[in-house]
Amino acid sequence: MPVGEVPTSLVVEDLITGTGTPVVAGDSVTVNYIGVSCSTGKIFDSSWASGKPITFPLNQVISGWSQGLVGMQPNGRRLLVIPADLGYGSTGQGGIAPDESLIFVVDLISASASATPGTTPN
C-alpha cells in the first residue's frame, strides 16, 4: 500500500503463516510489532526497537488489532492496515495524528485464553 493511500476497511495479510492454535477473540497475545503512519510513512512505535515483546489481552487494544489478530497463528507475521475509525479515530494518541490510518507488521509469539494485562501498542 503506497504511503498516503487511505484504507476504507481493515486490511489483513499474512506475510508468514504460523503454526498451532489460532488466536480467538478475548485471547491474551505476546507480540513484536512495528507501527507506521499511513500518511507519512514514519515509524511511531516498535517493540523491536525496545527489544521487548509485549503481552496484552485483545479486548484492551484498538479495534483494528482486536479484529486483525483473530485467526493468526504463533510464529506468524501479519500486515494490518487499519483505517482511522478502527484505530485512534478523531482524537489520535501520542505521536499519532487525529484521523490517521495505521500500518502494523506484527509477529505473534504466543497466545493464551487467560488475559494478562500489559502495555498496549500505540
N, CA, C and O atoms as a Tinker XYZ file with bonds, in Angstrom:
   488  protein
     1  N      0.847000   -1.174000    0.000000    73     2
     2  CA     0.000000    0.000000    0.000000    64     1     3
     3  C      0.888000    1.231000    0.000000    63     2     4     5
     4  O      1.726000    1.384000    0.889000    81     3
     5  N      0.728000    2.092000   -0.955000    73     3     6
     6  CA     1.555000    3.298000   -1.016000    64     5     7
     7  C      1.276000    4.230000    0.162000    63     6     8     9
     8  O      0.148000    4.316000    0.646000    81     7
     9  N      2.316000    4.923000    0.613000    73     7    10
    10  CA     2.156000    5.908000    1.675000    64     9    11
    11  C      1.177000    6.959000    1.184000    63    10    12    13
    12  O      1.238000    7.381000    0.030000    81    11
    13  N      0.279000    7.378000    2.053000    73    11    14
    14  CA    -0.697000    8.395000    1.708000    64    13    15
    15  C     -2.023000    7.829000    1.260000    63    14    16    17
    16  O     -3.038000    8.521000    1.333000    81    15
    17  N     -2.048000    6.585000    0.796000    73    15    18
    18  CA    -3.309000    5.962000    0.403000    64    17    19
    19  C     -4.075000    5.585000    1.665000    63    18    20    21
    20  O     -3.540000    4.916000    2.549000    81    19
    21  N     -5.323000    6.014000    1.742000    73    19    22
    22  CA    -6.112000    5.807000    2.953000    64    21    23
    23  C     -7.030000    4.602000    2.781000    63    22    24    25
    24  O     -7.857000    4.580000    1.869000    81    23
    25  N     -6.891000    3.603000    3.646000    73    23    26
    26  CA    -7.767000    2.434000    3.539000    64    25    27
    27  C     -9.178000    2.773000    4.013000    63    26    28    29
    28  O     -9.357000    3.611000    4.896000    81    27
    29  N    -10.161000    2.127000    3.432000    73    27    30
    30  CA   -11.545000    2.336000    3.860000    64    29    31
    31  C    -12.029000    1.200000    4.755000    63    30    32    33
    32  O    -13.064000    1.320000    5.411000    81    31
    33  N    -11.289000    0.111000    4.782000    73    31    34
    34  CA   -11.625000   -1.010000    5.658000    64    33    35
    35  C    -10.332000   -1.674000    6.115000    63    34    36    37
    36  O     -9.261000   -1.418000    5.563000    81    35
    37  N    -10.441000   -2.514000    7.113000    73    35    38
    38  CA    -9.287000   -3.220000    7.656000    64    37    39
    39  C     -8.693000   -4.153000    6.606000    63    38    40    41
    40  O     -9.408000   -4.935000    5.978000    81    39
    41  N     -7.373000   -4.061000    6.422000    73    39    42
    42  CA    -6.650000   -4.960000    5.524000    64    41    43
    43  C     -5.816000   -5.894000    6.388000    63    42    44    45
    44  O     -5.044000   -5.439000    7.233000    81    43
    45  N     -5.967000   -7.194000    6.181000    73    43    46
    46  CA    -5.231000   -8.212000    6.930000    64    45    47
    47  C     -4.556000   -9.120000    5.921000    63    46    48    49
    48  O     -5.217000   -9.712000    5.067000    81    47
    49  N     -3.227000   -9.231000    6.022000    73    47    50
    50  CA    -2.489000  -10.092000    5.093000    64    49    51
    51  C     -1.422000  -10.857000    5.854000    63    50    52    53
    52  O     -0.582000  -10.257000    6.526000    81    51
    53  N     -1.451000  -12.183000    5.753000    73    51    54
    54  CA    -0.406000  -12.994000    6.367000    64    53    55
    55  C      0.838000  -12.937000    5.498000    63    54    56    57
    56  O      0.810000  -13.326000    4.331000    81    55
    57  N      1.929000  -12.450000    6.072000    73    55    58
    58  CA     3.217000  -12.412000    5.383000    64    57    59
    59  C      3.959000  -13.721000    5.610000    63    58    60    61
    60  O      4.659000  -14.214000    4.726000    81    59
    61  N      3.797000  -14.274000    6.803000    73    59    62
    62  CA     4.312000  -15.598000    7.156000    64    61    63
    63  C      3.187000  -16.302000    7.904000    63    62    64    65
    64  O      2.681000  -15.781000    8.898000    81    63
    65  N      2.797000  -17.469000    7.438000    73    63    66
    66  CA     1.754000  -18.233000    8.116000    64    65    67
    67  C      2.386000  -19.026000    9.249000    63    66    68    69
    68  O      3.334000  -19.782000    9.037000    81    67
    69  N      1.858000  -18.850000   10.444000    73    67    70
    70  CA     2.373000  -19.565000   11.601000    64    69    71
    71  C      1.790000  -20.968000   11.689000    63    70    72    73
    72  O      1.131000  -21.451000   10.768000    81    71
    73  N      2.051000  -21.604000   12.821000    73    71    74
    74  CA     1.528000  -22.945000   13.078000    64    73    75
    75  C      0.948000  -22.979000   14.481000    63    74    76    77
    76  O      1.341000  -22.194000   15.343000    81    75
    77  N      0.029000  -23.876000   14.701000    73    75    78
    78  CA    -0.542000  -24.017000   16.031000    64    77    79
    79  C     -1.941000  -23.450000   16.115000    63    78    80    81
    80  O     -2.591000  -23.185000   15.103000    81    79
    81  N     -2.388000  -23.270000   17.344000    73    79    82
    82  CA    -3.755000  -22.841000   17.609000    64    81    83
    83  C     -3.944000  -21.369000   17.258000    63    82    84    85
    84  O     -3.208000  -20.516000   17.755000    81    83
    85  N     -4.921000  -21.063000   16.408000    73    83    86
    86  CA    -5.161000  -19.665000   16.028000    64    85    87
    87  C     -5.699000  -18.830000   17.195000    63    86    88    89
    88  O     -6.356000  -19.348000   18.098000    81    87
    89  N     -5.408000  -17.552000   17.154000    73    87    90
    90  CA    -5.916000  -16.592000   18.128000    64    89    91
    91  C     -7.433000  -16.481000   17.978000    63    90    92    93
    92  O     -7.962000  -16.451000   16.867000    81    91
    93  N     -8.120000  -16.421000   19.122000    73    91    94
    94  CA    -9.561000  -16.164000   19.128000    64    93    95
    95  C     -9.824000  -14.893000   19.938000    63    94    96    97
    96  O     -9.004000  -14.489000   20.762000    81    95
    97  N    -10.969000  -14.276000   19.692000    73    95    98
    98  CA   -11.340000  -13.057000   20.412000    64    97    99
    99  C    -11.251000  -13.309000   21.911000    63    98   100   101
   100  O    -11.704000  -14.344000   22.400000    81    99
   101  N    -10.666000  -12.361000   22.638000    73    99   102
   102  CA   -10.532000  -12.490000   24.082000    64   101   103
   103  C     -9.220000  -13.089000   24.542000    63   102   104   105
   104  O     -8.906000  -13.044000   25.731000    81   103
   105  N     -8.435000  -13.658000   23.611000    73   103   106
   106  CA    -7.126000  -14.205000   23.987000    64   105   107
   107  C     -6.195000  -13.096000   24.453000    63   106   108   109
   108  O     -6.403000  -11.920000   24.152000    81   107
   109  N     -5.181000  -13.487000   25.182000    73   107   110
   110  CA    -4.059000  -12.631000   25.504000    64   109   111
   111  C     -2.929000  -13.037000   24.567000    63   110   112   113
   112  O     -2.666000  -14.226000   24.389000    81   111
   113  N     -2.260000  -12.053000   23.967000    73   111   114
   114  CA    -1.212000  -12.354000   22.995000    64   113   115
   115  C      0.107000  -11.703000   23.392000    63   114   116   117
   116  O      0.129000  -10.666000   24.056000    81   115
   117  N      1.195000  -12.325000   22.978000    73   115   118
   118  CA     2.531000  -11.755000   23.108000    64   117   119
   119  C      3.054000  -11.557000   21.699000    63   118   120   121
   120  O      3.099000  -12.493000   20.901000    81   119
   121  N      3.455000  -10.314000   21.399000    73   119   122
   122  CA     3.842000   -9.962000   20.032000    64   121   123
   123  C      5.058000   -9.051000   20.006000    63   122   124   125
   124  O      5.402000   -8.407000   20.997000    81   123
   125  N      5.693000   -9.015000   18.856000    73   123   126
   126  CA     6.590000   -7.940000   18.463000    64   125   127
   127  C      5.898000   -7.239000   17.309000    63   126   128   129
   128  O      5.189000   -7.875000   16.530000    81   127
   129  N      6.099000   -5.936000   17.195000    73   127   130
   130  CA     5.402000   -5.190000   16.148000    64   129   131
   131  C      6.134000   -3.902000   15.816000    63   130   132   133
   132  O      6.995000   -3.439000   16.564000    81   131
   133  N      5.769000   -3.337000   14.677000    73   131   134
   134  CA     6.184000   -2.000000   14.287000    64   133   135
   135  C      4.953000   -1.296000   13.752000    63   134   136   137
   136  O      4.159000   -1.888000   13.020000    81   135
   137  N      4.794000   -0.026000   14.118000    73   135   138
   138  CA     3.665000    0.776000   13.666000    64   137   139
   139  C      4.152000    1.942000   12.831000    63   138   140   141
   140  O      5.102000    2.633000   13.203000    81   139
   141  N      3.493000    2.160000   11.694000    73   139   142
   142  CA     3.890000    3.193000   10.742000    64   141   143
   143  C      2.670000    4.042000   10.391000    63   142   144   145
   144  O      1.570000    3.519000   10.213000    81   143
   145  N      2.874000    5.348000   10.294000    73   143   146
   146  CA     1.816000    6.250000    9.852000    64   145   147
   147  C      1.547000    6.036000    8.372000    63   146   148   149
   148  O      2.476000    6.021000    7.564000    81   147
   149  N      0.298000    5.874000    8.021000    73   147   150
   150  CA    -0.074000    5.664000    6.621000    64   149   151
   151  C      0.189000    6.927000    5.793000    63   150   152   153
   152  O      0.555000    6.829000    4.622000    81   151
   153  N      0.007000    8.103000    6.387000    73   151   154
   154  CA     0.138000    9.346000    5.627000    64   153   155
   155  C      1.584000    9.792000    5.446000    63   154   156   157
   156  O      1.916000   10.417000    4.439000    81   155
   157  N      2.456000    9.474000    6.422000    73   155   158
   158  CA     3.834000    9.960000    6.344000    64   157   159
   159  C      4.866000    8.866000    6.102000    63   158   160   161
   160  O      5.972000    9.145000    5.641000    81   159
   161  N      4.509000    7.622000    6.412000    73   159   162
   162  CA     5.466000    6.533000    6.295000    64   161   163
   163  C      6.456000    6.479000    7.442000    63   162   164   165
   164  O      7.407000    5.699000    7.399000    81   163
   165  N      6.249000    7.297000    8.472000    73   163   166
   166  CA     7.165000    7.334000    9.615000    64   165   167
   167  C      6.741000    6.334000   10.692000    63   166   168   169
   168  O      5.557000    6.149000   10.972000    81   167
   169  N      7.761000    5.693000   11.287000    73   167   170
   170  CA     7.532000    4.763000   12.395000    64   169   171
   171  C      7.131000    5.568000   13.628000    63   170   172   173
   172  O      7.806000    6.534000   13.984000    81   171
   173  N      6.035000    5.176000   14.281000    73   171   174
   174  CA     5.633000    5.851000   15.513000    64   173   175
   175  C      5.793000    4.960000   16.742000    63   174   176   177
   176  O      5.762000    5.456000   17.868000    81   175
   177  N      5.962000    3.652000   16.544000    73   175   178
   178  CA     6.130000    2.753000   17.686000    64   177   179
   179  C      6.709000    1.432000   17.200000    63   178   180   181
   180  O      6.443000    1.004000   16.076000    81   179
   181  N      7.502000    0.788000   18.052000    73   179   182
   182  CA     8.083000   -0.502000   17.694000    64   181   183
   183  C      8.549000   -1.232000   18.944000    63   182   184   185
   184  O      9.344000   -0.704000   19.721000    81   183
   185  N      8.049000   -2.449000   19.133000    73   183   186
   186  CA     8.559000   -3.261000   20.243000    64   185   187
   187  C      9.941000   -3.802000   19.900000    63   186   188   189
   188  O     10.737000   -4.081000   20.796000    81   187
   189  N     10.235000   -3.955000   18.597000    73   187   190
   190  CA    11.561000   -4.420000   18.204000    64   189   191
   191  C     12.610000   -3.399000   18.633000    63   190   192   193
   192  O     13.703000   -3.776000   19.054000    81   191
   193  N     12.292000   -2.118000   18.531000    73   191   194
   194  CA    13.242000   -1.073000   18.914000    64   193   195
   195  C     13.566000   -1.143000   20.398000    63   194   196   197
   196  O     14.699000   -0.881000   20.802000    81   195
   197  N     12.576000   -1.496000   21.212000    73   195   198
   198  CA    12.812000   -1.583000   22.657000    64   197   199
   199  C     13.451000   -2.913000   23.048000    63   198   200   201
   200  O     13.979000   -3.059000   24.150000    81   199
   201  N     13.399000   -3.882000   22.132000    73   199   202
   202  CA    13.970000   -5.191000   22.417000    64   201   203
   203  C     13.105000   -6.063000   23.302000    63   202   204   205
   204  O     13.554000   -7.105000   23.780000    81   203
   205  N     11.845000   -5.639000   23.530000    73   203   206
   206  CA    10.966000   -6.391000   24.421000    64   205   207
   207  C      9.609000   -6.609000   23.764000    63   206   208   209
   208  O      8.923000   -5.643000   23.431000    81   207
   209  N      9.212000   -7.871000   23.573000    73   207   210
   210  CA     7.845000   -8.113000   23.098000    64   209   211
   211  C      6.848000   -7.670000   24.170000    63   210   212   213
   212  O      7.200000   -7.554000   25.344000    81   211
   213  N      5.615000   -7.427000   23.761000    73   211   214
   214  CA     4.592000   -7.025000   24.720000    64   213   215
   215  C      3.484000   -8.071000   24.775000    63   214   216   217
   216  O      3.238000   -8.797000   23.812000    81   215
   217  N      2.825000   -8.125000   25.923000    73   215   218
   218  CA     1.708000   -9.044000   26.138000    64   217   219
   219  C      0.494000   -8.227000   26.540000    63   218   220   221
   220  O      0.584000   -7.348000   27.398000    81   219
   221  N     -0.650000   -8.517000   25.915000    73   219   222
   222  CA    -1.875000   -7.791000   26.228000    64   221   223
   223  C     -3.087000   -8.616000   25.808000    63   222   224   225
   224  O     -2.994000   -9.448000   24.906000    81   223
   225  N     -4.226000   -8.383000   26.464000    73   223   226
   226  CA    -5.466000   -9.015000   26.032000    64   225   227
   227  C     -6.038000   -8.266000   24.830000    63   226   228   229
   228  O     -5.992000   -7.037000   24.781000    81   227
   229  N     -6.570000   -8.998000   23.875000    73   227   230
   230  CA    -7.099000   -8.377000   22.661000    64   229   231
   231  C     -8.251000   -7.425000   22.931000    63   230   232   233
   232  O     -8.527000   -6.549000   22.112000    81   231
   233  N     -8.925000   -7.577000   24.057000    73   231   234
   234  CA   -10.042000   -6.682000   24.338000    64   233   235
   235  C     -9.601000   -5.356000   24.947000    63   234   236   237
   236  O    -10.444000   -4.557000   25.355000    81   235
   237  N     -8.286000   -5.107000   25.016000    73   235   238
   238  CA    -7.781000   -3.858000   25.585000    64   237   239
   239  C     -6.957000   -3.054000   24.592000    63   238   240   241
   240  O     -6.165000   -2.202000   24.993000    81   239
   241  N     -7.132000   -3.312000   23.306000    73   239   242
   242  CA    -6.392000   -2.581000   22.276000    64   241   243
   243  C     -7.370000   -2.026000   21.244000    63   242   244   245
   244  O     -8.573000   -2.281000   21.312000    81   243
   245  N     -6.842000   -1.271000   20.296000    73   243   246
   246  CA    -7.693000   -0.704000   19.251000    64   245   247
   247  C     -8.399000   -1.809000   18.471000    63   246   248   249
   248  O     -7.900000   -2.930000   18.364000    81   247
   249  N     -9.548000   -1.481000   17.938000    73   247   250
   250  CA   -10.373000   -2.465000   17.223000    64   249   251
   251  C     -9.637000   -3.107000   16.056000    63   250   252   253
   252  O     -9.837000   -4.288000   15.775000    81   251
   253  N     -8.791000   -2.348000   15.376000    73   251   254
   254  CA    -8.032000   -2.907000   14.253000    64   253   255
   255  C     -7.148000   -4.068000   14.670000    63   254   256   257
   256  O     -6.975000   -5.021000   13.910000    81   255
   257  N     -6.581000   -3.999000   15.881000    73   255   258
   258  CA    -5.787000   -5.112000   16.409000    64   257   259
   259  C     -6.697000   -6.239000   16.860000    63   258   260   261
   260  O     -6.447000   -7.403000   16.547000    81   259
   261  N     -7.758000   -5.903000   17.598000    73   259   262
   262  CA    -8.676000   -6.936000   18.100000    64   261   263
   263  C     -9.234000   -7.774000   16.964000    63   262   264   265
   264  O     -9.314000   -8.998000   17.073000    81   263
   265  N     -9.619000   -7.124000   15.878000    73   263   266
   266  CA   -10.159000   -7.834000   14.720000    64   265   267
   267  C     -9.056000   -8.465000   13.878000    63   266   268   269
   268  O     -9.199000   -9.590000   13.399000    81   267
   269  N     -7.961000   -7.739000   13.703000    73   267   270
   270  CA    -6.915000   -8.154000   12.771000    64   269   271
   271  C     -6.039000   -9.301000   13.226000    63   270   272   273
   272  O     -5.417000   -9.964000   12.397000    81   271
   273  N     -5.973000   -9.553000   14.534000    73   271   274
   274  CA    -5.129000  -10.645000   15.020000    64   273   275
   275  C     -5.883000  -11.959000   15.181000    63   274   276   277
   276  O     -5.266000  -13.014000   15.321000    81   275
   277  N     -7.215000  -11.903000   15.161000    73   275   278
   278  CA    -8.008000  -13.131000   15.263000    64   277   279
   279  C     -7.688000  -14.037000   14.076000    63   278   280   281
   280  O     -7.677000  -13.599000   12.926000    81   279
   281  N     -7.429000  -15.303000   14.377000    73   279   282
   282  CA    -7.095000  -16.279000   13.339000    64   281   283
   283  C     -5.603000  -16.423000   13.085000    63   282   284   285
   284  O     -5.177000  -17.368000   12.421000    81   283
   285  N     -4.799000  -15.490000   13.610000    73   283   286
   286  CA    -3.348000  -15.571000   13.431000    64   285   287
   287  C     -2.799000  -16.717000   14.277000    63   286   288   289
   288  O     -3.307000  -16.997000   15.363000    81   287
   289  N     -1.747000  -17.381000   13.766000    73   287   290
   290  CA    -1.137000  -18.498000   14.478000    64   289   291
   291  C      0.255000  -18.118000   14.978000    63   290   292   293
   292  O      0.939000  -17.309000   14.353000    81   291
   293  N      0.681000  -18.708000   16.118000    73   291   294
   294  CA     2.020000  -18.436000   16.638000    64   293   295
   295  C      3.096000  -18.627000   15.571000    63   294   296   297
   296  O      2.991000  -19.496000   14.705000    81   295
   297  N      4.115000  -17.806000   15.655000    73   295   298
   298  CA     5.248000  -17.767000   14.727000    64   297   299
   299  C      4.865000  -17.215000   13.363000    63   298   300   301
   300  O      5.626000  -17.335000   12.403000    81   299
   301  N      3.683000  -16.609000   13.275000    73   299   302
   302  CA     3.261000  -15.959000   12.044000    64   301   303
   303  C      3.615000  -14.486000   12.060000    63   302   304   305
   304  O      3.893000  -13.906000   13.110000    81   303
   305  N      3.600000  -13.891000   10.873000    73   303   306
   306  CA     3.805000  -12.446000   10.708000    64   305   307
   307  C      2.635000  -11.927000    9.886000    63   306   308   309
   308  O      2.306000  -12.482000    8.838000    81   307
   309  N      2.008000  -10.856000   10.370000    73   307   310
   310  CA     0.815000  -10.342000    9.714000    64   309   311
   311  C      0.925000   -8.838000    9.500000    63   310   312   313
   312  O      1.402000   -8.100000   10.361000    81   311
   313  N      0.472000   -8.408000    8.331000    73   311   314
   314  CA     0.345000   -6.994000    7.996000    64   313   315
   315  C     -1.079000   -6.567000    8.315000    63   314   316   317
   316  O     -2.039000   -7.213000    7.895000    81   315
   317  N     -1.209000   -5.474000    9.061000    73   315   318
   318  CA    -2.511000   -4.876000    9.339000    64   317   319
   319  C     -2.492000   -3.444000    8.821000    63   318   320   321
   320  O     -1.619000   -2.662000    9.196000    81   319
   321  N     -3.434000   -3.100000    7.973000    73   319   322
   322  CA    -3.618000   -1.719000    7.546000    64   321   323
   323  C     -4.961000   -1.301000    8.133000    63   322   324   325
   324  O     -6.013000   -1.820000    7.760000    81   323
   325  N     -4.898000   -0.351000    9.059000    73   323   326
   326  CA    -6.048000   -0.033000    9.900000    64   325   327
   327  C     -6.559000    1.373000    9.596000    63   326   328   329
   328  O     -5.828000    2.348000    9.769000    81   327
   329  N     -7.812000    1.484000    9.143000    73   327   330
   330  CA    -8.380000    2.814000    8.934000    64   329   331
   331  C     -8.571000    3.520000   10.276000    63   330   332   333
   332  O     -8.653000    2.873000   11.320000    81   331
   333  N     -8.641000    4.837000   10.240000    73   331   334
   334  CA    -8.713000    5.635000   11.467000    64   333   335
   335  C     -9.851000    5.217000   12.387000    63   334   336   337
   336  O     -9.691000    5.230000   13.607000    81   335
   337  N    -10.995000    4.848000   11.827000    73   335   338
   338  CA   -12.135000    4.511000   12.686000    64   337   339
   339  C    -11.930000    3.218000   13.468000    63   338   340   341
   340  O    -12.651000    2.968000   14.434000    81   339
   341  N    -10.963000    2.390000   13.074000    73   339   342
   342  CA   -10.618000    1.184000   13.830000    64   341   343
   343  C     -9.312000    1.367000   14.601000    63   342   344   345
   344  O     -8.818000    0.438000   15.241000    81   343
   345  N     -8.755000    2.596000   14.527000    73   343   346
   346  CA    -7.531000    2.933000   15.242000    64   345   347
   347  C     -7.838000    3.904000   16.371000    63   346   348   349
   348  O     -8.564000    3.573000   17.309000    81   347
   349  N     -7.278000    5.112000   16.274000    73   347   350
   350  CA    -7.468000    6.107000   17.321000    64   349   351
   351  C     -8.454000    7.199000   16.940000    63   350   352   353
   352  O     -8.623000    8.167000   17.681000    81   351
   353  N     -9.113000    7.054000   15.780000    73   351   354
   354  CA   -10.194000    7.942000   15.386000    64   353   355
   355  C     -9.820000    9.405000   15.315000    63   354   356   357
   356  O     -8.694000    9.758000   14.965000    81   355
   357  N    -10.775000   10.251000   15.651000    73   355   358
   358  CA   -10.597000   11.698000   15.511000    64   357   359
   359  C     -9.790000   12.312000   16.647000    63   358   360   361
   360  O     -9.480000   13.502000   16.607000    81   359
   361  N     -9.443000   11.516000   17.664000    73   359   362
   362  CA    -8.672000   12.062000   18.784000    64   361   363
   363  C     -7.170000   11.845000   18.632000    63   362   364   365
   364  O     -6.383000   12.639000   19.147000    81   363
   365  N     -6.758000   10.787000   17.938000    73   363   366
   366  CA    -5.336000   10.466000   17.859000    64   365   367
   367  C     -4.820000   10.030000   19.222000    63   366   368   369
   368  O     -5.589000    9.884000   20.173000    81   367
   369  N     -3.506000    9.824000   19.307000    73   367   370
   370  CA    -2.880000    9.471000   20.584000    64   369   371
   371  C     -1.381000    9.585000   20.440000    63   370   372   373
   372  O     -0.806000    9.117000   19.458000    81   371
   373  N     -0.742000   10.210000   21.424000    73   371   374
   374  CA     0.708000   10.337000   21.388000    64   373   375
   375  C      1.181000   10.912000   20.068000    63   374   376   377
   376  O      0.769000   12.009000   19.689000    81   375
   377  N      2.043000   10.187000   19.358000    73   375   378
   378  CA     2.568000   10.635000   18.075000    64   377   379
   379  C      1.670000   10.313000   16.896000    63   378   380   381
   380  O      2.087000   10.454000   15.746000    81   379
   381  N      0.440000    9.880000   17.161000    73   379   382
   382  CA    -0.489000    9.514000   16.094000    64   381   383
   383  C     -1.499000   10.640000   15.928000    63   382   384   385
   384  O     -2.219000   10.985000   16.865000    81   383
   385  N     -1.546000   11.209000   14.729000    73   383   386
   386  CA    -2.432000   12.337000   14.449000    64   385   387
   387  C     -3.897000   11.902000   14.441000    63   386   388   389
   388  O     -4.195000   10.729000   14.218000    81   387
   389  N     -4.806000   12.841000   14.684000    73   387   390
   390  CA    -6.229000   12.529000   14.539000    64   389   391
   391  C     -6.534000   12.038000   13.122000    63   390   392   393
   392  O     -5.928000   12.497000   12.154000    81   391
   393  N     -7.464000   11.118000   13.012000    73   391   394
   394  CA    -7.911000   10.566000   11.724000    64   393   395
   395  C     -6.786000    9.910000   10.927000    63   394   396   397
   396  O     -6.829000    9.882000    9.697000    81   395
   397  N     -5.793000    9.388000   11.617000    73   395   398
   398  CA    -4.643000    8.744000   10.970000    64   397   399
   399  C     -4.907000    7.261000   10.754000    63   398   400   401
   400  O     -5.300000    6.550000   11.679000    81   399
   401  N     -4.690000    6.804000    9.535000    73   399   402
   402  CA    -4.701000    5.370000    9.252000    64   401   403
   403  C     -3.323000    4.822000    9.593000    63   402   404   405
   404  O     -2.318000    5.523000    9.477000    81   403
   405  N     -3.288000    3.566000   10.013000    73   403   406
   406  CA    -2.066000    2.979000   10.567000    64   405   407
   407  C     -1.691000    1.695000    9.850000    63   406   408   409
   408  O     -2.554000    0.950000    9.385000    81   407
   409  N     -0.392000    1.450000    9.768000    73   407   410
   410  CA     0.133000    0.208000    9.206000    64   409   411
   411  C      0.948000   -0.469000   10.304000    63   410   412   413
   412  O      1.826000    0.151000   10.905000    81   411
   413  N      0.654000   -1.740000   10.564000    73   411   414
   414  CA     1.417000   -2.516000   11.537000    64   413   415
   415  C      1.905000   -3.797000   10.884000    63   414   416   417
   416  O      1.203000   -4.398000   10.071000    81   415
   417  N      3.114000   -4.209000   11.246000    73   415   418
   418  CA     3.583000   -5.559000   10.962000    64   417   419
   419  C      3.750000   -6.200000   12.332000    63   418   420   421
   420  O      4.459000   -5.682000   13.195000    81   419
   421  N      3.082000   -7.339000   12.515000    73   419   422
   422  CA     3.006000   -7.983000   13.828000    64   421   423
   423  C      3.510000   -9.417000   13.732000    63   422   424   425
   424  O      3.068000  -10.179000   12.872000    81   423
   425  N      4.434000   -9.783000   14.614000    73   423   426
   426  CA     4.869000  -11.171000   14.777000    64   425   427
   427  C      4.215000  -11.716000   16.037000    63   426   428   429
   428  O      4.405000  -11.168000   17.123000    81   427
   429  N      3.447000  -12.791000   15.903000    73   427   430
   430  CA     2.800000  -13.410000   17.055000    64   429   431
   431  C      3.747000  -14.428000   17.674000    63   430   432   433
   432  O      4.129000  -15.408000   17.034000    81   431
   433  N      4.117000  -14.185000   18.919000    73   431   434
   434  CA     4.993000  -15.097000   19.642000    64   433   435
   435  C      4.164000  -16.188000   20.313000    63   434   436   437
   436  O      4.488000  -17.371000   20.214000    81   435
   437  N      3.085000  -15.780000   21.001000    73   435   438
   438  CA     2.224000  -16.761000   21.666000    64   437   439
   439  C      0.855000  -16.154000   21.925000    63   438   440   441
   440  O      0.666000  -14.939000   21.861000    81   439
   441  N     -0.098000  -17.038000   22.221000    73   439   442
   442  CA    -1.451000  -16.618000   22.586000    64   441   443
   443  C     -1.973000  -17.576000   23.641000    63   442   444   445
   444  O     -1.634000  -18.759000   23.649000    81   443
   445  N     -2.804000  -17.046000   24.535000    73   443   446
   446  CA    -3.421000  -17.893000   25.554000    64   445   447
   447  C     -4.808000  -17.363000   25.876000    63   446   448   449
   448  O     -5.111000  -16.193000   25.640000    81   447
   449  N     -5.639000  -18.232000   26.413000    73   447   450
   450  CA    -7.010000  -17.852000   26.752000    64   449   451
   451  C     -7.070000  -16.947000   27.974000    63   450   452   453
   452  O     -8.033000  -16.199000   28.140000    81   451
   453  N     -6.062000  -17.004000   28.824000    73   451   454
   454  CA    -6.065000  -16.164000   30.026000    64   453   455
   455  C     -5.489000  -14.796000   29.704000    63   454   456   457
   456  O     -4.389000  -14.690000   29.161000    81   455
   457  N     -6.228000  -13.754000   30.038000    73   455   458
   458  CA    -5.800000  -12.384000   29.746000    64   457   459
   459  C     -4.785000  -11.922000   30.778000    63   458   460   461
   460  O     -5.020000  -12.009000   31.984000    81   459
   461  N     -3.650000  -11.429000   30.286000    73   459   462
   462  CA    -2.614000  -10.877000   31.140000    64   461   463
   463  C     -2.444000   -9.411000   30.800000    63   462   464   465
   464  O     -2.061000   -9.093000   29.674000    81   463
   465  N     -2.719000   -8.491000   31.743000    73   463   466
   466  CA    -2.557000   -7.071000   31.433000    64   465   467
   467  C     -1.123000   -6.764000   31.045000    63   466   468   469
   468  O     -0.184000   -7.381000   31.548000    81   467
   469  N     -0.964000   -5.813000   30.153000    73   467   470
   470  CA     0.368000   -5.423000   29.719000    64   469   471
   471  C      0.331000   -4.055000   29.082000    63   470   472   473
   472  O     -0.660000   -3.332000   29.193000    81   471
   473  N      1.394000   -3.708000   28.426000    73   471   474
   474  CA     1.486000   -2.440000   27.736000    64   473   475
   475  C      0.762000   -2.554000   26.408000    63   474   476   477
   476  O      0.980000   -3.512000   25.665000    81   475
   477  N     -0.085000   -1.603000   26.101000    73   475   478
   478  CA    -0.793000   -1.642000   24.825000    64   477   479
   479  C     -0.004000   -0.889000   23.773000    63   478   480   481
   480  O      0.634000    0.119000   24.078000    81   479
   481  N     -0.040000   -1.372000   22.523000    73   479   482
   482  CA     0.681000   -0.676000   21.464000    64   481   483
   483  C      0.045000    0.671000   21.171000    63   482   484   485
   484  O     -1.172000    0.832000   21.259000    81   483
   485  N      0.879000    1.630000   20.823000    73   483   486
   486  CA     0.362000    2.966000   20.497000    64   485   487
   487  C     -0.376000    2.907000   19.223000    63   486   488
   488  O     -0.896000    3.923000   18.763000    81   487
